[in-house]
Every structure is written in structure tokens, then in C-alpha cells.
Amino acid sequence: MKRLWILILFISVFSLRGNAQINPEIYNYWENLYYVNPANIHFDYNAYLTLNTRAQWVDFPGAPVSVNLTAAFPIEKIRSQVATKLFVDRIGYTNTVEFLLSYAYSLRINYDNSLNFGVSGALHSRTYDFSKISADDMLDPTIYSEKVNGLLEGNMSLGLEYNYKDMLQIGVSARNFMSYFPALREKRRSPLQSATNMLYAKYLTHYFGESNCYMDFGAAFRQYDKRYVGDFMTSVYYDFNSDYSIQLQLFGGTVGDIGFSVGCNLLSDLKLLCSYNYNYAIVNTKSYGTFEIMLTYGFKKCPTCINVW
């Protein structure tokens, strides 16, 4: 019954649309680093699901609306993880879909240290709603063939992540690196997804003394196209008990994004995160900022029964 309600909640969030204004290259990846690095692994769970939804630039015609769903399946016996991602985005008459599969392997250096390697392959599809296209000559072959038939493109990503005691994560990733090779694309057109190089670090503190509070901090550097972006994040957590906790997160970036998130554990393994952010540099006229909803759920492992006799 518990999992039925969780499924209903995920489906409900999938159908929501938030009001948003955010750089399309930025996702709320601090809550799920798998968004940006295929080498990110959650060995605490048998499966780990994440779903978020948002709409951007709400007061602009054709403003983007997107949904992001990931599912990761760690296999601790062989120190591996298989995962998948589905990303759907609509901007005006343009519809973009990304389907991704990945594999990661964790090399245990010693009890406290591990090094994860990840690789992913993706298919990016772009189609068009022909009913929303306006042109002087609707039968112009330059427009007609691409708009009706759409585009399909493959890509790959690589990642590396170092973990220390589940407290420190340092990762580097090269996302969609095949976009660097225009000869692989028809007529050398622009890629459907930009190549993005990323370096990040995230640190989680212990509890403060006898209190139920702890914090984490994150910083990242991203390069895509000819742009260089820095991100930061800090979160404060308070645990009421083993099942319920709350989270307040502040985040921002050098492209003019600032915002905060409020999260809570609805159940011991189900988390709801509501985010707001505002971009004062890219789009700020007649916009109310970004409202994003994210759900994460981890299927915990059953305790191992050990016979000491």
C-alpha cells in the first residue's frame, strides 16, 4: 500500500507544471549528481528514483516546459550500477527528448576510499509541431524535411568520481563529448546537446555535537560552448527522527542564478524538494522566477541476516 501511494505521487508530479525562469543548461543536480555524472552511485539502495518537473520563462510565448526522470540500480556484489534517464523538453514548437543508459563501476581502494568510473550513451531526438510553424512557403524543402521528419542524434558521456567515507565527493565529467566533432553531424549543423565539461566537489558534515543538525557544501565549475560557469550550494538538515527530516538549501551561480530549496522526508525513503530561483542576468523582465518540484525515492536494502553460530 505504501508503494502504491508513492507511485500515485510520482505520477501526479509528472503531470505538474511549475513557473520557471532558469538557464536551460542548469538542473538541480546537487540533489542527484547522476544528472551530470554517470559515475555517481548510490550503494545505500537497491534502486533510486528521481523525478522533477518545471516550466521556464512563464510569461514568454513558447516558454520551455521540461520533465526529468532517472532510475539507478546499484549492484553491490559486483560494485556496479546500471541507470537510465528520460528527459523531455518543449520550447515553442520544438520538442526534445533524451533517452540515456549508463554503466558505472566502483573500485574500492580501501575501507574509506573508492573511485567510480562511468560511461553513458544517449539518443537525442528533436521533433516539431508543424501546426505551430509559420513560414512564407510552408512547402519550402529546407524547412519541410527537417520540421516534419525531425532529427535524431547519438552522444556519449564519461565520468569519474572519488568518494571518501560518504562524506566527500569529487567528480569530473565530460557530457555529450561527441558534440565536439561536427563531421559526425549532417551538414555540420549545431548539435542537439552541447558538450559540457564539469568539475565538482561536495562535502557532508557530521552532526553538530548532540544536536540533530548537519550541513553539506558544494562547489562546481562548468564549461560549455564558450561559456564558463561557477556554481555553489550549501544545505542545512534537521532530523526529527529516523524517518522525518527537513532541509533548507541555498544555491547560485555566476550566470546570475540565485535561489533556495526546502525539502522534507514524507516517508523514511521518500523526499519532496520544492525549489525557487531567480535569474537576474539572462531573463528578468515580467518573470516570477523558477518553481521546481522534485521527488526522490530510494528502495532500501533489507538488513542482512548473519548467523554467528
N, C-alpha and C positions, 0 to 999 in steps of 0.2 A: 504494500500500500504506500509505503514511504517513497519508493522509487517511482510509483505511478504519479504521485504529486510532483515529484521533481521533473518528470518528463513533461507534464502539463505546463509547468512553469517555464521550461525551456522553449516549448512551442509558443507560448504566449509572448515571451520576449522576442522571439524570432519575428513575430508579426508587428512589433512596435516600430515607431519612427520617432527619433528624438530630433530636437532642433540643434543644429551644429554649425560651427564655423571653425575649421581646422585645416592645416596643411594636409593634403591627401597622403603625403608620404609618412605622416606620423600616426602611429597607432598607440594604444595604451599598453605598450609592450612590457612595462615594468611588472605588471601582474602576471604575465606569461611570456617569458623570454623566448619561448619557442617561436613566437611571431617573427622574430628577427634572427634566430639562430637554430638550425636543425640539430645542433649538438646539445641542446638543453633537454635534460632528462629528469623525470620525477619518479625516483625509485620507491617513494613512500606509498605509491598507489599501484593497483592492478590496471587502472585506466584513469585518464584525466581529461575532462571535457571542459571546453571554454566556448562561450557564445557571447558576442557583443553586437550591438546594433546602434546606428546613429545616422543622422542626416546633416549635411553640411550647408552652410550659407543659406539658411532657411528663407530669407527674403529675396533671394535672387532667382530669376527664371532658370529652370533646369538644374537647380541645386543638386549636388550629389547625395545619394542615399546608399548606404552600404551595410552589409551583414558579414560577419566573420565567424566561422565555426572551426574549431580544431579538436582533434581527438588523438590522444597519445596513449600507447600501450607498452609500458616497460616490461621487459623480460629479464628479471634479475639473475636467473640461473645462468644466462649467457651474457650478462652485463650489456644488454642491448635494448633498443627501443625502436618500434615502428610507429609512425604517426602520419596523420593526414590533415589537410587543411582545405576548406572551401571558402572562397572569398567572392562575394557578389557585390557589384558596384554599378549604380546607374547615374549617369550625368547627362541630363537632357535626353536626346535621342540615342545616346551611346550606352550600351550595356557591356560590362566587362565581367568575366568570370575567370577565376583562377582555381585550378584543382592541383593539389600538391601531395606527393608521397615522399616520405623521408625514412632514412635509417640512421641510427646512431649507435656507437659502441663506446663503452666506458672502460678505460684502462685504469685499474686500481693500482696506484703507485705504492701506497701503504694504507694503514687503517684510516688515516685522516685525509689523505690526498687522492684525488682522482683526476683524470684527464679524459674528456669526452671528444669524440670525433663524429661529425655528422655530414651527411650528403642528402640532397633532395633534388627531385626532378618535378617540373611543373608544366602544365599546359595552360596557356593564357588564350582566352577566346574573347573576341570583340565583335559584337553584332549591333545592328542599328534598327531603330523603329522607323521604318520608311514613311509611316503616316505623319511623323513629326518633322520630316525634312522638307525644306522649301528651297527650290532652285529654279532658275530661269528655264532650264531644259531638264526635266526630270528623267529623260532618257539618255542624257549625256553618258557615254560609256565610262568616262573617267570617274563619275560618281556612282553610276548604277551598279557596276560589278562589285565594287568594294562594299557599298552600303547594303546591298541585298545579300551577297554571299558571306560577308563578314571576313574576319581574319582569325587565323589560328597559328599560335607560335609556341614553341617549346623553350624551356630555360632550365638552368641548374643553379644550385646554391651549395656552398661549402661552409662548414663551421667548426670551431674549436672552442672548448670551454674548460677552464680549470676550476675545480671545486675544493674547498678546504672546510671540513667539518660541518657542512651545510650552513656555514656562516658567510663564506666569501665565495663569490662567483666572478670570474674574469673571463670574458669571451670576446672572440673576434669572428666575424663572418663576412663572406662575400656573396651577397644575394643577387640573383639574376645576372651572373657574371658573363653569360653568353651574349648579353646585350652590348658588350664591348666590341663584338665582331659584326659589323654591318654587312659584310659579304654573305652572311648566313641568312639575311633577310631579303625578301623580294624587293627589287628596285631600291635597295638600301634605304628604305623608309625608317622612320623613327621606331624604336622598339615599343612593344605594348607595355613593358615594365622596365623602369630604369635600373641599371646596375647600381648597387648600393654597397659600400664597404662600411663596416661598423666595428667599433671597439667600445666595450662597456665594462663596468665594474659595479658590483652590488654587494653591500655588507650588511649583515643582520646582527644586531647586538643580542646579548643575553638579557635576562630580566634585570631590572634595576633594584638591587638589594632584595628586600622582602616584598616588593610591590609586584603587581601583575602587569606592569608596563614594560615594553621593549620597543626598539626602533629599528628601521633599516634605512640605508642611504644608497643612492645610485648616481652614477655619472656616466655619460656616453658621448661618443664623438662619431658623427656620421658624415660620409661623403657620397654624394650622388650628383650626376651631371657635373656641373662646375660649381656646385654649392657645398659648403662646409658648415655643419650644424653641430652645436653642442647642446646636450640635454642634461637635466638634473632632476633628482627626486629625493624626497625624504618622507617617511611614514612613521606614525606613532600608533601602536597597538595596545589595547587593554583587554585582557582575558577575564571575563566574569567567572567562567568555569571551563571545563574541558570541551564543552560543546558550543559556547556562545562567546563571541568577542566582537569588538568594534575596531575600525581602522580609520584614521584621518591621514590623507596623503596630500602633499604639496608638490607640484611639478612645474617645469617650464623649459624653455629652450631659447637659443639665441636668435631664432627666426621671429621672435615676438609672441610666443605662446606662453601663457601663464594659466594655472588652474589648480583645482583641488578635487579630491575624491573622498567620498565617505562610503565605507563598506561595513558589512556585518555578516556574521555567520548565521544563516537562517536555521541550519542544522549543523551538526558537527562537521560535515564534509561539503556542505553547500554554501557558497558565498555569493552575496549580491553586492555589486560595486556600482555606485552612481557617481559619474564624473561631470564636472563642469570646467570648461576652459574657454579662454577668450584670446583672440589673436589681434593685437593692436597694430601689427605691421603690414599684414597682407590684405585682409578684408575686415574692415571695421565699420563701414557705413551701413546703417539700417540692419544691423545684425545683433542678435542677442547672445552670441557665444555658442558654445557646444554643450549639449547634454547627451551623455552616452551611458548606456546601461550594459553591464557585463555580469554574466553568471559563470561561475566555475564550480565544478563538482568532481571530487576525487573518490573513486571506488577503492576504499581502504582494503588492505590485505587482512585476511583472517590471521589471528595470532597462531604462531607455530607451536604445536604441541610437542614438547620434548620429554621423552621418557628417561629419567635419570637412573632407573634401576637396571 
